[in-house]
Amino acid sequence: MKRVSTSFSLIVMLLALLFVVPAQAQFGTSTPNWNFSCPDGQYVDVYGSGTQVPGTPPTVLNIPNIANVDSIVTEVVFKGAPFNLPTSATIMTSAAQTITNSNQIILPNYGSSETAGVFRTTVAPASQLMASVAPPSAGSYTWAFIAYVYRSGPGFASSGVYSSAVVLRNFVVGTSTVYTISIPVPVTPGPKNITVESILTELNSDPTRVVLVDISAGGVSVQDSVEFPNFGTSLSKISYTLSNIPGNVSTVTATYTSPFSLPGGLQGDSFIPALNVTIDNCPCNMTLAALPSNVSCN
């Protein structure tokens, strides 16, 4: 999925605001899978490839700078008719670790006639990760290989959500589907900048399909429209920055809208969302009066 040009994104968002949508089906989550405050000194980087994960050769992810990596949580994301799905995923690493995982985590399903889920596996730090599935024919029904890399480092706060649901573009005919992720961020003594990484799996590479994205915190928001992959064939991973957010703000919200229809022949797309939120150089326990602009936690 590629990011749509700024001008086109603005046009799509304006059309969405002007177009009266008959109804909305609203779903979401507010439960983070990780939540580190400033003094914890931990954060998460996300790497991934939108790809069909075959039985052989394996799909490979490279992880840079592993000296400060504590652990890695991997996901092989799948979707299809139940009889077509993989029964296991095997993760191999450059640290000579091999784990075969047969635990299908089936995701909440909002409107899809197919089943979606992940094989979620935790591995030790390694610079290279490799994934394969069984049976090999089920690789056609996998959509992404994602790694959530847990790192240690001063000056960070981090929270996020793994792949959390499959959301159909039309939950009911004539209805736009809205999925919201609201997760905590720490209250800080002074204003903070927040980086929000939006991860969407399983969008089609179709210029007539779109997911509208709204990222907000403390009255500040950014909007975008996403159509195409930018990491492999079916994974979108885009970062947005919310600047100068008041210190008392404690929640970031990502709202995804898959519209039933928009002017110009545009319509929504199905998707599987995840979210990664980071505050870097956070002020920790310093008082506002003592807070320099380039502070990092030590």
N, C-alpha and C positions, 0 to 999 in steps of 0.2 A: 504494500500500500504506500503510495507516495502522498506527501502532504500537498493539498490543493493550493494553488497560488493564492497569495493574500487577497488580490482583487476578486478572484472567483469565490473564495471563501466568504468575503464580505457580502457579495451579491447573494449567495445562497442563504446566508443568515438573515439578510433583509427580507428576502422572499419568504422565508419561514415565519418571520414575525408578521408579515402582512397577510399571509395566507391563513384562513380560518380552518383549523383542523377540527373535524367533527367530534372527536373524542380522544382521550388518552388512556392507555393502560399503564399504570405506574407500579414499578417494582424497585427493589434496591437492597442494599446491605449497609450496616453501620458497624460491623464487627471486624476490626483489623486482625490480620494474621501476624503482624509484628508491630511493636510500638515502643520505640526507644526515646527517652527524654534526653535533654542536653547532657546531664552528667554521666549518662550511660556510656557515651563514647562509642556507639555502634551505629552503623547505617547499612543500607542495602543497595547494591548496584544490580541492574537487570540486564541480562544479555539474552539474545534469542534469535531464532531463525524460523520464519514461516516456511515449512517444508513438509512434504510427505516423508515420514520416517520409515524407511524400508527395513526389511530383515537384514539385508546386506547390500552394499557396504553401509556402515553406520553413518548417521548424521553427526557432524562434528561442530562443537562450539569451542572457541578459544577464549580463555579467561586471562586477562592481563594482570600483572602486579599482584601475585598471589601471596606476597610476604605478609600482608595484613589480613588475609582471608581466614575467618574462623570456621565457616562451614558453607555448604552450597545446597540449596533446595532446588531440585530439577522438576520440571513438568513436561511430560509428553501429552499433548492435548489432542483429543480425538472427538469425532462426531460422525454419526451415520446410523443406519439401521442396526439393531442389536446383534443380528447374526453376522454382520460384516466387521464388527469392531475387534481390535486386538485384545488378546487375553492376557498379555503381559508385555512389559517393557524392560529391556536390559540396559543399564547404564554402566559404561566402562570409563575409567579415567586414566590419565597419564601417571597417576600415583599408584597404579597397579591395583585398583579397586574395581570389582565387578559385582553388581547387585541386580538380580532379576526380581522385578516387582509385579505381582499378579493382583494387587489390590486396586481394582477400578474404583476411583472416586467419582461417582455420578453427580454432575452439577445440577442445581435447580434449573428447571426447564420452563421458560415463559413463552409458550406458543409453538414450539417446534415439534414436528412429528417424528423427529429423529432424537437419538440419545447422544448426549455430549458428556465428556468427563475428562479426567486426567489420571495418569500414573504419576504420583508425587513421591520423589525419592530424595533422601538426604545423603550427601556424600562428603568426604573429607576434602580439604583444599587441594586443588589440582589445576594445572594450566590448560588442560584439554579434557573435554567431556565428549563422550560418544554415546549415541542412543540408537537402539534397534528395537523392533517389535516382533511379536509372534502372534499368529502366523504371519509370514512376510507379506501375504496378499492383503493383510489389514492395513499395511502402510498407506494404501490409497485413501484411508479414512482417518489419517492423522493430519493435523493442521499446523502444529508448531512444536518446537523443542525450546523450552525457556529455562533459564537458570537465574535464580535469585541468590546473589552472592553476598553473604553476610561478612562485613568487614569491621575491624576495630580502627578507630581514629578519633582524636580529640576534636571537639568543635562541631559535632553533628547531632541532629535529632532526626529520627526516621520512623515512618509508619507506612503501612501498605496492606494491600489485599492481593492474594493470589487469584488466579483465574476463578471467577466466582459464580458464573451462571451462563447459560446460553439464552440469548434474547432474540426472538424472531422479529423480523421487520414488520409483520402485520399480525399482532396477537389476535385481533378480530378484524375482519374486512371493514375498511373505513376508519380504522383506529390507528393512531400513532402509538408506538411503544416507547416508554420513558424508563430508563434504568439509572438509579442514583447511588453513588458510593459516597458516604460521609464518614470520614475518619478523623481521629484526634491529632492535633499538633500541640506542642507545649506552650503554655502561657509564658511570655518572656518579659523582662523588665522594660524593654524598648521595642521599637519597630523591627520587623524581621522580613527577610525575603524568603519565599517558599518556592521550591522547584517541584513541579508535579509532572510525573512521567505517566502518560496514558498509554496502556498496552491493550490493543484490540486484535484478537485472533479471529480468523474465518470470515473476513470481508471478501466480497467478490471484486475482481479487477474489472469493474464495469462503470463507465463514466456516467451512467444514469442512476447508479446506486450511491447512497451517501448516508453517513451517520453524523449528526450534528453534536458537537462537543461544547460544553460550557463548564469551565473550571472557575470556582469562586471561593473567596475567603474574606471576611471582614469588609464586605461591600466592594471589593475589587474582583473583577472577573475578566476572563479572556474567552473568546469564542473561536471555533474552528469548524470546518467540515472535512471529513476524512473519507476518501474513496478507495485508494489503492495501497498496496503493500510497499513499505520501504525497508523491510528486513525479510528478504526471501519472497516466496510466492503468496503468503497469506497472513503476514504479521505486520501490524502498524505499531511503531514505538516512537512517540513524539513527546518532547519535553516542553513545558510551558512554565513561565516565571511570573509569580505574583509578587510585586515589589511593594515595599514599605507597608506591610500589613501591621495593623496595631498590635501591640504586645499582648493585649487581653484576648485576642482571637484564639479559640481553641479547637476549631474545626475547619477542615477543607472539604469541599463538596465538588464532585465531578458528576455532571448530569449528561447522559447520553440519550439522544432522541433519534429514533428510527422512524421517520415520517411516513405516513401512508402514501402521501402524494404531495408534490410541490409543483408550482408553475414551471414550465419548461420541460416537463416530462420526467423530472427527478422523482425518485422514490427511495425509501429506506432500504437498509440491508440488515441481515442478521449478524450477530457478533458475540464474542466471549470476552468480557472485559477484565482487566487487572489494573492496579494502580500502585504507584510508588511515589511517596511524598518525602522530601528531604529539606531540612533547614541546615545550611552549613555556616560555619563561624557563628554559631548561636551563643548568646550571652551567658548561658548557664545561670549561676547564682550571683552574678555581679549586679550591683545596683545601677540604676539608670545613670546616675551622675558620674559613675566611674567607667561607663561603657564607651571605649574607643570604637571608631568606625571599622577597624580591621581586627577586632578581638577574635581570638580562638580559645577554646577551652583547653586547659592543660591540667 
